[in-house]
C-alpha cells in the first residue's frame, strides 16, 4: 500500500506541475493578447476617423476645448455663487429661522433664473434657426428635469418643514449649473 501511495503522489505531483505550467503560459500570453486587442481597436478608430476626415489633431483640439469649457464652467459656478446670498450665515453667530432660510433660497432661485434667462436669450440670439430650435427644446426638457429632480431631492422631507427649503436649494444648484453650462457655450461661440 505504501508503494501505491508513493506512485499516486508522484503522478499527482506531475499532473499538478503540468497544469501549473500550462496556466503560467496562458497568463504570460495574456498581456500580449491585450496589447494586440488594444492595437486592433486603435486601428479601427483610426480607420473610422479617416473615413470621416477627422484627424488626431482635430480630436486633440476638441479635447482641449472640452477641458477648457469644463474648467471655465467651474469658474462661472463660483462667480454666480458669490452673487447669491447664503441660506445660512457662516460668518455670523446669528441663526436663521426655517422661514428666513426659505425666503433667502427663494430669492436665490429668482436671481439664478433671471441670470439663466439672460444668458439663454443671448445664446439664442447668436445661434442659427436650427440650432436655436434645438436649444429651446433642450431648455424645455431641462426645466422639466430640474423641477422633477428638485421634487425628488425634497421627497424625503415630504410633509416636513424642510421640504420646500430642500426643493429650493436643489433647484438653485441645478440652475447655477445650467447657467454655467450655457455661459461656457456662449463664450465658445464668441471666440469663434
C-alpha positions in Angstrom: 0.0 0.0 0.0 2.8 2.3 0.7 4.3 1.9 -2.7 0.9 2.6 -4.3 0.6 5.9 -2.3 4.1 7.0 -3.4 3.3 6.3 -7.1 0.0 8.1 -6.7 1.6 11.1 -5.1 4.3 11.2 -7.9 1.7 11.0 -10.6 -0.5 13.7 -8.8 2.6 16.0 -8.4 3.5 15.6 -12.1 -0.1 16.3 -13.2 -0.3 19.4 -10.9 3.0 20.6 -12.2 1.8 20.2 -15.8 -1.4 22.1 -15.0 0.6 24.9 -13.3 2.9 25.2 -16.2 0.0 25.5 -18.7 -1.7 28.1 -16.5 1.6 30.1 -16.3 2.0 30.1 -20.1 -1.6 31.2 -20.5 -1.2 34.1 -18.1 2.1 35.1 -19.7 0.4 35.3 -23.1 -2.5 37.5 -21.8 -0.5 40.8 -21.9 0.4 40.1 -25.5 -3.2 39.4 -26.5 -4.3 42.5 -24.5 -1.8 44.6 -26.4 -3.0 43.1 -29.7 -6.6 43.9 -28.9 -5.7 47.5 -28.0 -3.8 47.9 -31.3 -6.7 46.5 -33.2 -9.1 48.9 -31.5 -6.8 51.8 -32.2 -6.6 50.8 -35.9 -10.4 50.5 -36.1 -10.8 54.0 -34.6 -8.1 55.4 -36.9 -9.9 53.9 -39.9 -13.3 55.4 -38.8 -11.6 58.8 -38.3 -10.1 58.7 -41.7 -13.5 57.8 -43.2 -15.0 60.9 -41.5 -12.0 63.0 -42.4 -11.1 63.8 -38.8 -7.5 64.0 -37.8 -5.9 63.2 -34.4 -5.1 66.9 -34.1 -8.8 67.7 -34.5 -9.6 65.3 -31.7 -6.9 66.8 -29.5 -8.3 70.3 -30.2 -11.8 69.1 -29.3 -10.5 67.6 -26.1 -8.7 70.8 -25.1 -11.9 72.8 -25.9 -14.0 70.5 -23.6 -11.4 70.6 -20.8 -11.2 74.4 -21.1 -15.0 74.6 -21.1 -15.2 72.4 -18.0 -12.8 74.5 -16.0 -14.4 77.7 -17.1 -17.8 76.3 -16.1 -16.4 75.8 -12.5 -15.3 79.5 -12.5 -18.8 80.6 -13.6 -20.4 78.5 -10.9 -18.1 80.1 -8.3 -18.9 83.6 -9.6 -22.6 83.0 -9.5 -22.5 81.5 -6.0 -20.8 84.8 -4.9 -23.8 86.7 -6.2 -26.3 84.6 -4.3 -26.9 85.1 -0.6 -26.1 82.2 1.6 -29.0 80.5 3.2 -27.0 80.2 6.4 -24.6 82.9 7.5 -21.3 81.2 8.3 -19.6 84.5 9.2 -22.1 85.3 11.9 -23.3 83.7 15.0 -26.9 84.6 14.1 -29.3 81.8 13.3 -32.0 82.0 10.7 -35.4 80.5 11.1 -36.6 78.0 8.6 -38.9 80.7 7.2 -36.0 83.1 6.7 -33.9 80.4 5.0 -36.8 79.7 2.6 -37.1 83.4 1.8 -33.3 83.5 1.0 -33.4 80.3 -1.0 -36.4 81.6 -3.0 -34.7 84.8 -3.7 -31.6 83.0 -4.9 -33.7 80.9 -7.2 -35.2 84.0 -8.7 -31.8 85.6 -9.2 -30.4 82.5 -10.8 -33.5 82.1 -13.0 -33.1 85.7 -14.2 -29.4 85.1 -15.0 -30.3 81.9 -16.8 -32.9 83.7 -18.9 -30.5 86.5 -19.7 -27.8 84.0 -20.9 -30.3 81.8 -22.7 -31.6 84.9 -24.7 -28.1 86.0 -25.6 -27.1 82.5 -26.6 -30.3 82.1 -28.7 -29.5 85.4 -30.5 -26.1 84.1 -31.5 -27.4 80.8 -32.9 -28.9 79.9 -36.3 -32.5 79.0 -36.7 -32.0 75.2 -36.5 -29.6 75.4 -33.5 -31.9 77.8 -31.7 -34.7 75.3 -32.1 -32.6 72.6 -30.6 -31.6 74.9 -27.7 -35.2 75.7 -27.0 -36.2 72.1 -26.9 -33.2 71.4 -24.7 -34.2 74.2 -22.3 -37.7 73.0 -22.0 -36.5 69.4 -21.3 -34.0 70.8 -18.7 -36.8 72.8 -17.0 -38.9 69.7 -16.6 -35.9 67.7 -15.4 -34.8 70.3 -12.9 -38.3 70.6 -11.3 -38.6 66.8 -11.1 -35.1 66.5 -9.6 -35.8 69.1 -7.0 -39.0 67.3 -6.1 -37.1 64.1 -5.8 -34.4 65.7 -3.5 -37.1 67.1 -1.3 -39.1 63.9 -1.3 -37.5 62.5 1.8 -38.7 65.6 3.7 -42.3 65.4 2.3 -44.7 67.0 4.7 -42.0 68.4 6.9 -40.9 71.9 7.4 -37.7 71.3 5.4 -39.4 70.1 2.2 -39.7 73.5 0.5 -36.2 74.6 1.6 -34.6 71.4 0.2 -36.6 71.9 -3.0 -35.4 75.5 -3.4 -31.7 74.6 -2.6 -31.7 71.7 -5.1 -33.3 73.9 -7.8 -30.8 76.7 -7.1 -27.9 74.3 -7.5 -29.3 72.9 -10.8 -30.0 76.4 -12.2 -26.5 77.6 -11.3 -25.0 74.6 -13.1 -27.2 75.3 -16.2 -26.2 78.9 -16.2 -22.5 77.9 -16.1 -23.0 75.4 -19.0 -24.8 77.9 -21.2 -22.3 80.6 -20.4 -19.4 78.3 -21.4 -21.2 77.6 -24.7 -21.8 81.3 -25.2 -18.1 82.0 -24.6 -17.1 79.4 -27.2 -19.4 81.0 -29.8 -18.0 84.4 -29.0 -14.4 83.2 -29.6 -15.2 81.6 -33.0 
